[in-house]
Amino acid sequence: MKNGKSSVWTNVLGLLYKRLHSIAVRLFVLFFVSIIVPVLIGGYLSYEKSTKMIEEQVSNVASLTIRQVSDKLNFIVKGLDNTSMRLVGSKLIQDALQGKNAATPYENAKLNNDAKDLVISLITNSPEIMDIFILDVNKQNSIASSGFQGVIDPWETEWYRKTIEANGTAVWFGLNDRSYLKGTDMGIPVFGLGRAVKDVDSGKTFGVLFIEVRGSVLMEALDGIQFGQTGFTYVTDPNNQFVYHPQKENYGEISNLELPNRTGVMEMNGTETLVIPGTLDNGWRVAGIIPIRELIADSIAIRELTVWIALASVLVAVVMGYYVAYKIGRPLVYLSKLMKQGEAGDLTVRSKLTGRNEIGQLSRSFNKMIRQIGVLVERIAEEENEKKKAEIRAMRYQINPHFLYNTLNSIRWMARLQRTDDVADAISTLVPLLEASLERNGSFVKLGEDFDLLRKYMIIQQYRYDNKIMLEIHCPPELSEISIPRMLLQPIVENAIFHGIAPKEEEGMIRVTVNREGDDAVIVIQDDGIGIEETKLPHLLSGTSSTRMNGMTRIGLFHVHQTLQLYFGAGYGLRVQSEVGKGTFVRIHIPIRRGDSHVQSAAG
């Protein structure tokens, strides 16, 4: 019996051995293996590659979205912070709150009403602001835009206490359905900003400012942000309390998730989650939450497709081999090349694949990603442009009060000397100078027009100094047509008068000479004043406090230098040479043939 079974197995093995030596079987096996192995390997590599690309794309798009949201929120926060600084630094607000310069109750009431009008005008021009209260810690001269009727005792509130404890630092309060100021349900979420009002001279806190803001400005930027089916975005304060959450009942609650410093995977409610953090300028933190299972959902679909392709390849090896090579391989290579071009910085590339399968979906996702990156790049460029505008405007707002202060001071001295006719003429001359400082016709003027304004300014100074200061201007006619920032030369001449010539109490001369050097114009302003100490020269254009004696000294030089660099680049600006007892030599470089249109548009 055993011998019979052995003979059967021997016959079967012999038959298989003979079959394997058959050329037909060998060709079949070779064809089968040569098709199935590449398909399996190619499917595996395709799955791994596409999975990585999809995860990276989703993660990158989510990170860019969080960054974009952070930029929007920072813009809102910065605007409100600037408004609070403008109010606490306002002389009118400080005088009204302390009752300064008010000899009678009527004057005190008028001062308080003027301050209230300023607050109301800010609210009118800022639709996002609902209310502003400025409280006197002594409870005597408080200012409220909407009155104190229906207001809870503000001096006993949590926001008042925290604002006082912050000692001048901005304190932010998150979204709440109840008004911080009135303690009632407003029907809409609100948030707030508190800041202590301190005396500019003594630094002592004498008031508290609170700005209540419509929560819609935050919610509009955040409500539409969603990642996948269940992903979301929230904002917490430095104490990890929810400032914003898609579910309103979480407002003010403590988050059970400690945000990491960088993007990473964390466990949240028993689910692996990708956490994308961001930090705002006021200390709030933004977080994008994406469940990993949703992040890799497309990857799972691609894996299943790869398995089906492998099974189908077993049945129809030749056809599917060709199909995989031609219909899947080439599109992936094509998309890979496009992605490399995109990585190299070419954001104009677009995939022409429009199929309904995963390759077509990947193609559309790639096109969408490239378009979104392009939009983000444009927005970043616009934000940089807006930042440049703001910097230039800030410098103008510092130079103009400086000029007006010195000019009015000159007129005041003539008035004290009872030179009535000179005062009248000086004021008449001041009018066109003030009109020029308003920049109603743009930020740029021709050099010749700026010289005319400079001559008018010198008329006022000659009245004050009994014509002891002379101005000479030498400029070729063709160079008087170049465009320069409006009232660029006046701060330098003003500096030469007040800090160079006036202190020596003798006659003085200021010479302005314009020459051409290649594609640049060189404007030289030279005076024969007392000069500047050599130790101060290296700091003149840096804006450090050592060069700002009494708060205004040489502010003109610093800001003219900064304005030129913002308009034309780091290669332009001022060069200052001086020798004590002999005078100061200021050299200005300005481009001639460089198009001014883009500069003016950047400056607003």
Beta strands, then each sheet from edge to edge (+ up, - down):
strand 1: 129-136
strand 2: 143-144
strand 3: 171-178
strand 4: 185-198
strand 5: 205-214
strand 6: 232-236
strand 7: 242-244
strand 8: 264-268
strand 9: 271-279
strand 10: 285-291
strand 11: 444-446
strand 12: 469-474
strand 13: 483-485
strand 14: 508-517
strand 15: 520-527
strand 16: 573-579
strand 17: 583-591
sheet 1: 2+ 1- 5+ 4- 3+
sheet 2: 7+ 6- 10+ 9- 8+
sheet 3: 11+ 13-
sheet 4: 12+ 14+ 15- 17+ 16-
end
